[in-house]
Amino acid sequence: MMRDLAKRYAAPVPRYTSYPTTPHFSTGIGHLHTIAWLSGLPERANLSLYVHIPFCASLCWYCGCNTNVANRYATVSRYLDALMSEIANVGGIVPPEHQVSHVHWGGGSPSHLAPADIARLAEGIRTSFRVRDDAQFAVEIDPRELDPERARAFNEAGVNRASIGVQDFDPAVQAAINRRQSHETTRHAVAMLRDQGISSINIDLVYGLPYQTRASVARTLDQVVALEPDRIAIFGYAHLPDRIRHQRLIDEKTLAGPADRLGQANRLARKLCELGYARVGLDHFARPEDELAKGSVRRNFQGYTTDTADALIGFGASAISRFPDGYAQNAPGVADYEQRIDEVGIATSKGKVLTDDDKMRAFAIERLMCDFEFSRASLSERFGGAAAGLIAEADSLLEADRDGLIERTSDGFRVTALGRHFVRSICACFDAYLGHGAARHSIGV
């Protein structure tokens, strides 16, 4: 049965880290929209900041992130100049009594930055924004680039959580994705961070990569668990060679089919739950004492989070900002980004003004992705009579379900244990944009 379901629900669907999703952003949204949204934030708005560093030492062939290999560090330095200008410009627009509760540096590899630039960037953020003393400050790290000086710089910058990319420890898999990284290298990076007092560690794994099997991903997980991370995220590889050119270097014949992908994900999830990790949403796992496992979670461009900020402001090439009334995305190309910052101070190249229907569907999809429930009462409380149409869609979905993926409750429906494997496909039933345009998504399992 599971094999048949995996094939049936293997159609490409979004990951729903936003709604509407980025393929439906419009170039009609520019820097003036962003300035209006920034200046319109409440004076005591709670903010989250995302900073994108689009550089790596080498290119991993599986990667779908916006990143480049910088052959000269001067390229990175020039980008940092533009990034610092953007941060200062935006900090001068938002109301003065804002507070920052979350900071996240992603990439690419923020660990590609020189120690002095780590300090420079952190200082620029604190100069332009009111960062709370108890703010969560997370950074994504490539352990192959980490050294004691960078670990010390991250600590002095205020970093208190590190997310380390592993993906897989099997040598054949690593060769096939051009990412050679030993367990010892990773263990040493974790030790350096902990020695500096950065004790909260997240490790990212990927299933569905070339040559992976259920047994091989389980062996990698055993090695990861030995590092005692607080959180483990397990993502399905999205093979999109039509859109991501370097993925064409991966031999499609070495990739698992939908049923085997699902088997790998299930093996990893089952082992983690047996080891006492709490399952959070679709693909995150946390120790019971970790705050991610303790209460309500949200979903944003970094995945599952406890971040409840009123707005997320993105800095750097391709970074996305989420405001109460819309999304704004920076130019993805480094040169274009730098030119926009030089000319107008804001690098927005596209975005989306949210309609009331967008906001309602975004709320329903996020709660399905996080809580696996659809609540009539919550929708009606937030959106009043406008919720009636979406509630009717939910009732129709219940009537149409023949696979036992959802079950009726007194307040709507919940996703069953079987249906959790296919929750993205369930969410897609409420996506008013899906099927329009030329969007390309990963398969639904």
C-alpha positions as a Markdown table, in Angstrom:
| # | Residue | x | y | z |
|---|---|---|---|---|
| 1 | Met | 0.0 | 0.0 | 0.0 |
| 2 | Met | 2.7 | 2.5 | 1.0 |
| 3 | Arg | 4.6 | 1.9 | -2.3 |
| 4 | Asp | 1.4 | 2.6 | -4.3 |
| 5 | Leu | 0.7 | 5.8 | -2.3 |
| 6 | Ala | 4.3 | 7.0 | -2.7 |
| 7 | Lys | 4.0 | 6.7 | -6.5 |
| 8 | Arg | 0.5 | 8.3 | -6.5 |
| 9 | Tyr | 1.6 | 11.3 | -4.4 |
| 10 | Ala | 5.0 | 11.8 | -6.1 |
| 11 | Ala | 3.8 | 14.8 | -8.1 |
| 12 | Pro | 6.0 | 17.9 | -7.6 |
| 13 | Val | 4.7 | 20.2 | -4.9 |
| 14 | Pro | 6.2 | 23.1 | -2.9 |
| 15 | Arg | 7.9 | 22.8 | 0.4 |
| 16 | Tyr | 5.7 | 25.5 | 1.7 |
| 17 | Thr | 8.2 | 27.6 | 3.6 |
| 18 | Ser | 6.0 | 30.5 | 2.4 |
| 19 | Tyr | 2.7 | 31.0 | 0.7 |
| 20 | Pro | 2.4 | 32.1 | -2.0 |
| 21 | Thr | 5.6 | 30.4 | -3.0 |
| 22 | Thr | 8.5 | 32.3 | -4.6 |
| 23 | Pro | 7.7 | 31.2 | -8.2 |
| 24 | His | 4.6 | 33.4 | -8.0 |
| 25 | Phe | 6.4 | 36.5 | -6.9 |
| 26 | Ser | 6.1 | 39.4 | -9.4 |
| 27 | Thr | 8.8 | 41.8 | -10.8 |
| 28 | Gly | 6.2 | 44.5 | -10.2 |
| 29 | Ile | 7.3 | 44.7 | -6.6 |
| 30 | Gly | 10.3 | 46.9 | -6.1 |
| 31 | His | 12.3 | 48.9 | -3.6 |
| 32 | Leu | 9.5 | 51.4 | -3.1 |
| 33 | His | 7.2 | 48.6 | -1.8 |
| 34 | Thr | 9.9 | 47.4 | 0.5 |
| 35 | Ile | 10.5 | 50.9 | 1.9 |
| 36 | Ala | 6.8 | 51.4 | 2.5 |
| 37 | Trp | 6.5 | 48.0 | 4.3 |
| 38 | Leu | 9.6 | 48.8 | 6.4 |
| 39 | Ser | 8.5 | 52.2 | 7.4 |
| 40 | Gly | 5.0 | 50.9 | 8.1 |
| 41 | Leu | 6.1 | 48.4 | 10.8 |
| 42 | Pro | 4.9 | 49.2 | 14.3 |
| 43 | Glu | 7.4 | 51.1 | 16.5 |
| 44 | Arg | 7.8 | 48.1 | 18.9 |
| 45 | Ala | 7.8 | 45.5 | 16.2 |
| 46 | Asn | 9.5 | 42.2 | 17.0 |
| 47 | Leu | 11.9 | 41.5 | 14.1 |
| 48 | Ser | 13.8 | 38.5 | 12.7 |
| 49 | Leu | 16.8 | 39.1 | 10.5 |
| 50 | Tyr | 18.2 | 36.8 | 7.9 |
| 51 | Val | 21.6 | 37.5 | 6.3 |
| 52 | His | 22.6 | 35.6 | 3.1 |
| 53 | Ile | 26.3 | 34.8 | 2.4 |
| 54 | Pro | 26.3 | 33.4 | -1.2 |
| 55 | Phe | 29.8 | 31.9 | -1.2 |
| 56 | Cys | 31.3 | 28.5 | -0.7 |
| 57 | Ala | 34.8 | 27.0 | -1.1 |
| 58 | Ser | 33.5 | 24.4 | -3.5 |
| 59 | Leu | 30.2 | 23.6 | -5.2 |
| 60 | Cys | 28.1 | 20.7 | -3.9 |
| 61 | Trp | 26.2 | 19.3 | -6.9 |
| 62 | Tyr | 23.0 | 18.5 | -5.1 |
| 63 | Cys | 22.7 | 22.0 | -3.7 |
| 64 | Gly | 19.7 | 24.2 | -4.6 |
| 65 | Cys | 20.8 | 27.3 | -2.7 |
| 66 | Asn | 21.9 | 30.5 | -4.3 |
| 67 | Thr | 25.7 | 30.3 | -3.9 |
| 68 | Asn | 28.9 | 30.8 | -5.8 |
| 69 | Val | 32.5 | 29.7 | -5.6 |
| 70 | Ala | 34.6 | 32.8 | -4.9 |
| 71 | Asn | 38.0 | 32.4 | -6.4 |
| 72 | Arg | 39.3 | 35.5 | -4.8 |
| 73 | Tyr | 38.4 | 36.8 | -1.3 |
| 74 | Ala | 38.2 | 40.3 | -2.7 |
| 75 | Thr | 34.9 | 39.2 | -4.3 |
| 76 | Val | 33.6 | 38.4 | -0.8 |
| 77 | Ser | 34.9 | 41.7 | 0.6 |
| 78 | Arg | 33.2 | 43.7 | -2.1 |
| 79 | Tyr | 29.9 | 41.9 | -1.3 |
| 80 | Leu | 30.3 | 42.5 | 2.4 |
| 81 | Asp | 30.6 | 46.3 | 1.6 |
| 82 | Ala | 27.2 | 46.2 | -0.1 |
| 83 | Leu | 25.7 | 44.0 | 2.6 |
| 84 | Met | 26.8 | 46.4 | 5.3 |
| 85 | Ser | 25.3 | 49.3 | 3.3 |
| 86 | Glu | 22.0 | 47.5 | 3.0 |
| 87 | Ile | 21.8 | 46.7 | 6.7 |
| 88 | Ala | 22.5 | 50.4 | 7.5 |
| 89 | Asn | 20.0 | 51.6 | 5.0 |
| 90 | Val | 17.2 | 49.3 | 6.2 |
| 91 | Gly | 18.0 | 50.1 | 9.9 |
| 92 | Gly | 17.5 | 53.7 | 9.1 |
| 93 | Ile | 14.0 | 53.1 | 7.7 |
| 94 | Val | 12.4 | 50.9 | 10.3 |
| 95 | Pro | 10.8 | 52.6 | 13.3 |
| 96 | Pro | 13.3 | 53.3 | 16.1 |
| 97 | Glu | 11.8 | 51.1 | 18.9 |
| 98 | His | 12.0 | 47.8 | 17.0 |
| 99 | Gln | 13.6 | 44.8 | 18.7 |
| 100 | Val | 15.3 | 41.9 | 17.1 |
| 101 | Ser | 14.6 | 38.5 | 18.6 |
| 102 | His | 16.2 | 36.2 | 16.0 |
| 103 | Val | 19.2 | 36.5 | 13.7 |
| 104 | His | 20.1 | 33.8 | 11.2 |
| 105 | Trp | 23.1 | 33.8 | 8.8 |
| 106 | Gly | 22.7 | 31.4 | 5.9 |
| 107 | Gly | 24.3 | 30.6 | 2.6 |
| 108 | Gly | 26.2 | 29.4 | 0.9 |
| 109 | Ser | 28.5 | 29.2 | 3.8 |
| 110 | Pro | 28.8 | 32.0 | 6.4 |
| 111 | Ser | 31.8 | 30.1 | 7.7 |
| 112 | His | 33.5 | 31.2 | 4.4 |
| 113 | Leu | 33.9 | 34.6 | 6.0 |
| 114 | Ala | 37.2 | 35.7 | 7.5 |
| 115 | Pro | 37.1 | 36.1 | 11.3 |
| 116 | Ala | 37.5 | 39.9 | 11.0 |
| 117 | Asp | 34.5 | 40.0 | 8.6 |
| 118 | Ile | 32.4 | 37.9 | 11.0 |
| 119 | Ala | 33.0 | 40.5 | 13.6 |
| 120 | Arg | 32.4 | 43.3 | 11.2 |
| 121 | Leu | 29.1 | 42.0 | 10.0 |
| 122 | Ala | 27.8 | 41.3 | 13.6 |
| 123 | Glu | 28.8 | 44.8 | 14.7 |
| 124 | Gly | 27.0 | 46.3 | 11.7 |
| 125 | Ile | 23.8 | 44.5 | 12.7 |
| 126 | Arg | 24.0 | 45.7 | 16.3 |
| 127 | Thr | 24.7 | 49.2 | 15.2 |
| 128 | Ser | 21.7 | 49.4 | 13.0 |
| 129 | Phe | 19.2 | 47.3 | 15.0 |
| 130 | Arg | 18.2 | 46.8 | 18.6 |
| 131 | Val | 19.2 | 43.1 | 19.1 |
| 132 | Arg | 17.8 | 41.7 | 22.4 |
| 133 | Asp | 20.2 | 40.3 | 24.9 |
| 134 | Asp | 18.4 | 37.0 | 24.7 |
| 135 | Ala | 18.1 | 36.9 | 20.9 |
| 136 | Gln | 18.5 | 33.6 | 19.2 |
| 137 | Phe | 21.6 | 33.9 | 16.8 |
| 138 | Ala | 22.0 | 31.0 | 14.5 |
| 139 | Val | 24.6 | 30.5 | 11.8 |
| 140 | Glu | 25.0 | 27.8 | 9.1 |
| 141 | Ile | 28.5 | 26.2 | 9.0 |
| 142 | Asp | 30.4 | 24.1 | 6.6 |
| 143 | Pro | 32.7 | 22.1 | 9.0 |
| 144 | Arg | 35.3 | 21.8 | 6.3 |
| 145 | Glu | 36.0 | 25.5 | 6.6 |
| 146 | Leu | 35.7 | 26.0 | 10.3 |
| 147 | Asp | 38.9 | 26.6 | 12.3 |
| 148 | Pro | 39.5 | 27.9 | 15.9 |
| 149 | Glu | 39.7 | 31.5 | 14.8 |
| 150 | Arg | 36.4 | 31.4 | 13.0 |
| 151 | Ala | 34.8 | 29.5 | 15.9 |
| 152 | Arg | 36.0 | 32.2 | 18.3 |
| 153 | Ala | 34.8 | 34.9 | 16.0 |
| 154 | Phe | 31.3 | 33.4 | 15.9 |
| 155 | Asn | 31.2 | 33.2 | 19.7 |
| 156 | Glu | 32.3 | 36.8 | 20.1 |
| 157 | Ala | 29.7 | 37.8 | 17.6 |
| 158 | Gly | 27.0 | 36.4 | 19.8 |
| 159 | Val | 26.2 | 33.2 | 17.9 |
| 160 | Asn | 24.4 | 30.7 | 20.2 |
| 161 | Arg | 23.3 | 28.1 | 17.7 |
| 162 | Ala | 25.1 | 26.4 | 14.8 |
| 163 | Ser | 23.6 | 24.5 | 12.0 |
| 164 | Ile | 26.1 | 22.0 | 10.5 |
| 165 | Gly | 25.6 | 20.5 | 7.0 |
| 166 | Val | 26.4 | 16.8 | 6.8 |
| 167 | Gln | 24.0 | 15.4 | 4.3 |
| 168 | Asp | 25.6 | 11.9 | 4.3 |
| 169 | Phe | 28.8 | 10.2 | 5.5 |
| 170 | Asp | 28.9 | 7.4 | 2.9 |
| 171 | Pro | 32.0 | 7.9 | 0.6 |
| 172 | Ala | 30.1 | 6.8 | -2.5 |
| 173 | Val | 27.3 | 9.3 | -1.9 |
| 174 | Gln | 29.8 | 12.1 | -1.1 |
| 175 | Ala | 31.7 | 11.4 | -4.3 |
| 176 | Ala | 28.5 | 11.5 | -6.3 |
| 177 | Ile | 27.5 | 14.9 | -4.9 |
| 178 | Asn | 31.0 | 16.5 | -4.8 |
| 179 | Arg | 31.0 | 16.9 | -1.0 |
| 180 | Arg | 33.7 | 15.0 | 0.7 |
| 181 | Gln | 33.5 | 15.4 | 4.5 |
| 182 | Ser | 34.6 | 12.9 | 7.0 |
| 183 | His | 33.0 | 12.2 | 10.3 |
| 184 | Glu | 36.2 | 13.2 | 12.1 |
| 185 | Thr | 36.1 | 16.7 | 10.4 |
| 186 | Thr | 32.5 | 17.1 | 11.5 |
| 187 | Arg | 33.3 | 15.9 | 15.0 |
| 188 | His | 36.2 | 18.3 | 15.3 |
| 189 | Ala | 34.0 | 21.2 | 14.1 |
| 190 | Val | 31.4 | 20.4 | 16.7 |
| 191 | Ala | 34.1 | 20.3 | 19.4 |
| 192 | Met | 35.5 | 23.7 | 18.4 |
| 193 | Leu | 32.0 | 25.3 | 18.6 |
| 194 | Arg | 31.3 | 23.7 | 22.0 |
| 195 | Asp | 34.7 | 24.8 | 23.3 |
| 196 | Gln | 33.7 | 28.3 | 22.4 |
| 197 | Gly | 30.4 | 28.0 | 24.3 |
| 198 | Ile | 28.2 | 27.5 | 21.2 |
| 199 | Ser | 26.5 | 24.4 | 22.6 |
| 200 | Ser | 23.3 | 24.3 | 20.7 |
| 201 | Ile | 24.0 | 22.2 | 17.6 |
| 202 | Asn | 21.7 | 21.3 | 14.6 |
| 203 | Ile | 22.8 | 18.9 | 12.0 |
| 204 | Asp | 21.2 | 18.6 | 8.5 |
| 205 | Leu | 20.8 | 15.4 | 6.7 |
| 206 | Val | 19.5 | 14.7 | 3.2 |
| 207 | Tyr | 17.8 | 11.6 | 1.9 |
| 208 | Gly | 17.1 | 10.7 | -1.7 |
| 209 | Leu | 20.7 | 11.4 | -2.8 |
| 210 | Pro | 22.6 | 9.2 | -5.3 |
| 211 | Tyr | 23.4 | 5.7 | -4.1 |
| 212 | Gln | 21.6 | 6.1 | -0.8 |
| 213 | Thr | 19.7 | 3.1 | 0.6 |
| 214 | Arg | 17.8 | 2.7 | 3.8 |
| 215 | Ala | 20.7 | 0.9 | 5.4 |
| 216 | Ser | 23.2 | 3.6 | 4.4 |
| 217 | Val | 21.2 | 6.5 | 5.7 |
| 218 | Ala | 20.8 | 4.6 | 9.0 |
| 219 | Arg | 24.6 | 4.2 | 9.3 |
| 220 | Thr | 25.0 | 7.9 | 8.7 |
| 221 | Leu | 22.4 | 8.7 | 11.3 |
| 222 | Asp | 24.2 | 6.5 | 13.9 |
| 223 | Gln | 27.4 | 8.6 | 13.3 |
| 224 | Val | 25.4 | 11.8 | 13.6 |
| 225 | Val | 23.7 | 10.8 | 16.8 |
| 226 | Ala | 27.1 | 10.1 | 18.3 |
| 227 | Leu | 27.8 | 13.8 | 18.1 |
| 228 | Glu | 24.8 | 14.5 | 20.4 |
| 229 | Pro | 23.2 | 17.3 | 18.4 |
| 230 | Asp | 20.2 | 19.1 | 19.9 |
| 231 | Arg | 18.3 | 19.1 | 16.6 |
| 232 | Ile | 18.5 | 17.1 | 13.5 |
| 233 | Ala | 16.8 | 18.1 | 10.2 |
| 234 | Ile | 16.1 | 15.6 | 7.5 |
| 235 | Phe | 15.4 | 17.0 | 4.0 |
| 236 | Gly | 14.4 | 15.2 | 0.8 |
| 237 | Tyr | 16.8 | 15.9 | -2.1 |
| 238 | Ala | 15.0 | 18.0 | -4.7 |
| 239 | His | 16.4 | 17.0 | -8.1 |
| 240 | Leu | 15.6 | 19.9 | -10.5 |
| 241 | Pro | 18.3 | 19.8 | -13.2 |
| 242 | Asp | 16.2 | 21.9 | -15.6 |
| 243 | Arg | 16.5 | 24.8 | -13.2 |
| 244 | Ile | 19.7 | 24.0 | -11.3 |
| 245 | Arg | 22.5 | 23.4 | -13.9 |
| 246 | His | 25.0 | 21.8 | -11.7 |
| 247 | Gln | 22.5 | 19.1 | -10.7 |
| 248 | Arg | 23.0 | 17.8 | -14.2 |
| 249 | Leu | 26.3 | 16.4 | -13.0 |
| 250 | Ile | 24.3 | 13.9 | -10.9 |
| 251 | Asp | 23.4 | 10.6 | -12.7 |
| 252 | Glu | 19.7 | 10.3 | -12.4 |
| 253 | Lys | 20.0 | 6.5 | -12.6 |
| 254 | Thr | 21.6 | 6.5 | -9.1 |
| 255 | Leu | 18.6 | 8.2 | -7.5 |
| 256 | Ala | 16.0 | 6.3 | -5.5 |
| 257 | Gly | 12.4 | 6.2 | -6.7 |
| 258 | Pro | 9.5 | 7.7 | -4.6 |
| 259 | Ala | 8.9 | 4.5 | -2.6 |
| 260 | Asp | 12.6 | 4.1 | -1.7 |
| 261 | Arg | 12.8 | 7.8 | -0.8 |
| 262 | Leu | 9.9 | 7.4 | 1.5 |
| 263 | Gly | 11.5 | 4.3 | 3.0 |
| 264 | Gln | 14.7 | 6.2 | 3.7 |
| 265 | Ala | 12.8 | 9.0 | 5.4 |
| 266 | Asn | 10.8 | 6.6 | 7.5 |
| 267 | Arg | 13.9 | 4.7 | 8.6 |
| 268 | Leu | 15.5 | 7.9 | 9.8 |
| 269 | Ala | 12.4 | 9.2 | 11.5 |
| 270 | Arg | 11.7 | 5.9 | 13.3 |
| 271 | Lys | 15.3 | 5.6 | 14.6 |
| 272 | Leu | 15.3 | 9.2 | 15.9 |
| 273 | Cys | 12.0 | 8.7 | 17.7 |
| 274 | Glu | 13.3 | 5.5 | 19.2 |
| 275 | Leu | 16.3 | 7.5 | 20.5 |
| 276 | Gly | 14.0 | 10.0 | 22.3 |
| 277 | Tyr | 14.0 | 12.8 | 19.8 |
| 278 | Ala | 10.7 | 14.6 | 19.5 |
| 279 | Arg | 9.4 | 14.9 | 15.9 |
| 280 | Val | 8.6 | 18.5 | 15.0 |
| 281 | Gly | 6.5 | 19.0 | 11.9 |
| 282 | Leu | 7.4 | 17.1 | 8.8 |
| 283 | Asp | 11.2 | 16.8 | 9.0 |
| 284 | His | 12.7 | 18.3 | 12.2 |
| 285 | Phe | 13.7 | 16.4 | 15.3 |
| 286 | Ala | 14.7 | 17.9 | 18.6 |
| 287 | Arg | 15.7 | 16.7 | 22.1 |
| 288 | Pro | 12.8 | 16.9 | 24.5 |
| 289 | Glu | 14.5 | 19.7 | 26.5 |
| 290 | Asp | 15.1 | 21.8 | 23.3 |
| 291 | Glu | 12.7 | 24.7 | 22.9 |
| 292 | Leu | 11.7 | 23.5 | 19.4 |
| 293 | Ala | 10.2 | 20.4 | 21.0 |
| 294 | Lys | 8.3 | 22.3 | 23.8 |
| 295 | Gly | 5.7 | 24.4 | 22.3 |
| 296 | Ser | 4.1 | 26.0 | 19.2 |
| 297 | Val | 6.3 | 26.2 | 16.1 |
| 298 | Arg | 6.1 | 28.3 | 13.0 |
| 299 | Arg | 7.5 | 27.7 | 9.5 |
| 300 | Asn | 9.6 | 30.1 | 7.5 |
| 301 | Phe | 12.3 | 30.0 | 4.9 |
| 302 | Gln | 14.7 | 28.4 | 7.3 |
| 303 | Gly | 12.3 | 25.5 | 8.1 |
| 304 | Tyr | 10.6 | 25.0 | 11.5 |
| 305 | Thr | 11.3 | 27.6 | 14.1 |
| 306 | Thr | 10.1 | 29.1 | 17.4 |
| 307 | Asp | 10.4 | 32.5 | 15.8 |
| 308 | Thr | 7.2 | 34.5 | 16.2 |
| 309 | Ala | 8.5 | 37.8 | 14.9 |
| 310 | Asp | 6.1 | 40.3 | 13.3 |
| 311 | Ala | 8.4 | 40.6 | 10.3 |
| 312 | Leu | 11.4 | 38.8 | 8.8 |
| 313 | Ile | 13.9 | 41.1 | 7.1 |
| 314 | Gly | 16.3 | 39.5 | 4.6 |
| 315 | Phe | 19.7 | 40.9 | 3.6 |
| 316 | Gly | 21.9 | 39.9 | 0.8 |
| 317 | Ala | 21.5 | 38.5 | -2.7 |
| 318 | Ser | 18.3 | 36.5 | -3.1 |
| 319 | Ala | 17.2 | 37.1 | 0.5 |
| 320 | Ile | 13.5 | 37.3 | 1.1 |
| 321 | Ser | 11.7 | 39.6 | 3.5 |
| 322 | Arg | 8.3 | 38.7 | 5.0 |
| 323 | Phe | 6.1 | 41.6 | 6.0 |
| 324 | Pro | 2.5 | 41.6 | 7.3 |
| 325 | Asp | 1.3 | 42.6 | 3.9 |
| 326 | Gly | 3.7 | 41.1 | 1.5 |
| 327 | Tyr | 7.0 | 39.5 | 0.4 |
| 328 | Ala | 10.0 | 41.2 | -1.0 |
| 329 | Gln | 13.0 | 39.3 | -2.6 |
| 330 | Asn | 16.4 | 40.8 | -3.3 |
| 331 | Ala | 18.1 | 40.4 | -6.7 |
| 332 | Pro | 19.6 | 36.9 | -6.8 |
| 333 | Gly | 22.8 | 37.7 | -8.7 |
| 334 | Val | 25.6 | 39.2 | -6.7 |
| 335 | Ala | 26.5 | 41.8 | -9.3 |
| 336 | Asp | 22.9 | 42.9 | -9.7 |
| 337 | Tyr | 22.4 | 43.0 | -5.9 |
| 338 | Glu | 25.5 | 45.2 | -5.5 |
| 339 | Gln | 24.4 | 47.5 | -8.2 |
| 340 | Arg | 20.9 | 48.0 | -6.7 |
| 341 | Ile | 22.4 | 48.7 | -3.3 |
| 342 | Asp | 24.8 | 51.3 | -4.9 |
| 343 | Glu | 22.0 | 53.0 | -6.9 |
| 344 | Val | 19.0 | 53.0 | -4.6 |
| 345 | Gly | 20.1 | 51.4 | -1.3 |
| 346 | Ile | 17.5 | 48.6 | -1.4 |
| 347 | Ala | 17.9 | 45.5 | -3.7 |
| 348 | Thr | 14.3 | 44.3 | -4.1 |
| 349 | Ser | 13.8 | 42.7 | -7.5 |
| 350 | Lys | 10.4 | 41.0 | -7.1 |
| 351 | Gly | 7.8 | 40.1 | -4.5 |
| 352 | Lys | 4.1 | 39.7 | -3.7 |
| 353 | Val | 1.4 | 41.9 | -2.2 |
| 354 | Leu | -0.7 | 39.6 | -0.1 |
| 355 | Thr | -4.5 | 39.5 | -0.6 |
| 356 | Asp | -6.8 | 38.6 | 2.3 |
| 357 | Asp | -7.3 | 35.2 | 0.6 |
| 358 | Asp | -3.4 | 34.7 | 0.5 |
| 359 | Lys | -3.2 | 35.4 | 4.2 |
| 360 | Met | -6.0 | 33.0 | 5.0 |
| 361 | Arg | -4.5 | 30.2 | 2.9 |
| 362 | Ala | -1.0 | 30.9 | 4.2 |
| 363 | Phe | -2.3 | 30.5 | 7.8 |
| 364 | Ala | -4.1 | 27.2 | 7.0 |
| 365 | Ile | -1.1 | 25.8 | 5.1 |
| 366 | Glu | 1.3 | 26.7 | 7.9 |
| 367 | Arg | -0.8 | 25.1 | 10.6 |
| 368 | Leu | -1.1 | 22.0 | 8.5 |
| 369 | Met | 2.7 | 21.9 | 8.0 |
| 370 | Cys | 3.3 | 22.5 | 11.7 |
| 371 | Asp | 0.3 | 21.0 | 13.6 |
| 372 | Phe | -1.2 | 18.6 | 11.0 |
| 373 | Glu | -4.6 | 20.1 | 11.7 |
| 374 | Phe | -7.2 | 22.2 | 9.9 |
| 375 | Ser | -9.3 | 24.2 | 12.4 |
| 376 | Arg | -12.5 | 25.9 | 11.4 |
| 377 | Ala | -12.7 | 27.8 | 14.6 |
| 378 | Ser | -9.1 | 29.3 | 14.2 |
| 379 | Leu | -9.9 | 30.3 | 10.6 |
| 380 | Ser | -13.2 | 31.9 | 11.5 |
| 381 | Glu | -11.7 | 33.7 | 14.5 |
| 382 | Arg | -9.0 | 35.3 | 12.4 |
| 383 | Phe | -10.8 | 35.9 | 9.1 |
| 384 | Gly | -14.5 | 36.0 | 9.9 |
| 385 | Gly | -17.0 | 35.1 | 7.2 |
| 386 | Ala | -14.3 | 35.1 | 4.6 |
| 387 | Ala | -13.2 | 31.7 | 5.9 |
| 388 | Ala | -16.4 | 30.0 | 4.7 |
| 389 | Gly | -15.1 | 29.3 | 1.3 |
| 390 | Leu | -11.8 | 27.7 | 2.6 |
| 391 | Ile | -13.8 | 25.7 | 5.1 |
| 392 | Ala | -16.0 | 24.3 | 2.3 |
| 393 | Glu | -12.8 | 23.3 | 0.4 |
| 394 | Ala | -11.7 | 21.4 | 3.5 |
| 395 | Asp | -15.1 | 19.6 | 3.7 |
| 396 | Ser | -14.8 | 18.6 | 0.1 |
| 397 | Leu | -11.3 | 17.3 | 0.7 |
| 398 | Leu | -12.6 | 15.1 | 3.5 |
| 399 | Glu | -15.3 | 13.7 | 1.2 |
| 400 | Ala | -12.8 | 13.0 | -1.5 |
| 401 | Asp | -10.1 | 11.3 | 0.6 |
| 402 | Arg | -10.1 | 7.6 | -0.1 |
| 403 | Asp | -6.6 | 6.8 | 1.2 |
| 404 | Gly | -7.0 | 7.6 | 4.9 |
| 405 | Leu | -4.7 | 10.6 | 4.8 |
| 406 | Ile | -7.0 | 12.8 | 6.9 |
| 407 | Glu | -9.7 | 12.2 | 9.4 |
| 408 | Arg | -12.7 | 14.4 | 10.5 |
| 409 | Thr | -12.6 | 16.2 | 13.9 |
| 410 | Ser | -15.3 | 18.3 | 15.6 |
| 411 | Asp | -13.4 | 21.3 | 14.4 |
| 412 | Gly | -12.3 | 20.3 | 10.9 |
| 413 | Phe | -9.8 | 17.6 | 10.2 |
| 414 | Arg | -6.4 | 16.2 | 11.2 |
| 415 | Val | -3.7 | 14.5 | 9.2 |
| 416 | Thr | -3.4 | 10.9 | 10.0 |
| 417 | Ala | -0.1 | 9.1 | 10.8 |
| 418 | Leu | -0.2 | 7.8 | 7.3 |
| 419 | Gly | -1.1 | 11.2 | 5.8 |
| 420 | Arg | 1.9 | 12.9 | 7.5 |
| 421 | His | 4.1 | 11.5 | 4.8 |
| 422 | Phe | 2.1 | 13.3 | 2.2 |
| 423 | Val | 1.3 | 16.5 | 4.1 |
| 424 | Arg | 2.8 | 18.7 | 1.4 |
| 425 | Ser | 0.4 | 17.2 | -1.1 |
| 426 | Ile | -2.5 | 17.8 | 1.3 |
| 427 | Cys | -1.4 | 21.5 | 1.6 |
| 428 | Ala | -1.3 | 21.7 | -2.2 |
| 429 | Cys | -5.1 | 21.2 | -2.2 |
| 430 | Phe | -5.4 | 24.7 | -0.7 |
| 431 | Asp | -2.8 | 26.3 | -3.0 |
| 432 | Ala | -4.7 | 28.7 | -5.3 |
| 433 | Tyr | -1.5 | 29.3 | -7.4 |
| 434 | Leu | -0.4 | 25.7 | -8.0 |
| 435 | Gly | -0.5 | 24.8 | -11.6 |
| 436 | His | -0.1 | 28.4 | -12.8 |
| 437 | Gly | 3.1 | 29.7 | -14.3 |
| 438 | Ala | 6.3 | 27.8 | -14.9 |
| 439 | Ala | 7.1 | 26.8 | -11.3 |
| 440 | Arg | 9.3 | 23.7 | -10.7 |
| 441 | His | 9.0 | 21.9 | -7.3 |
| 442 | Ser | 10.5 | 18.8 | -5.6 |
| 443 | Ile | 8.4 | 15.6 | -5.5 |
| 444 | Gly | 5.9 | 15.3 | -2.7 |
| 445 | Val | 7.7 | 12.5 | -0.7 |
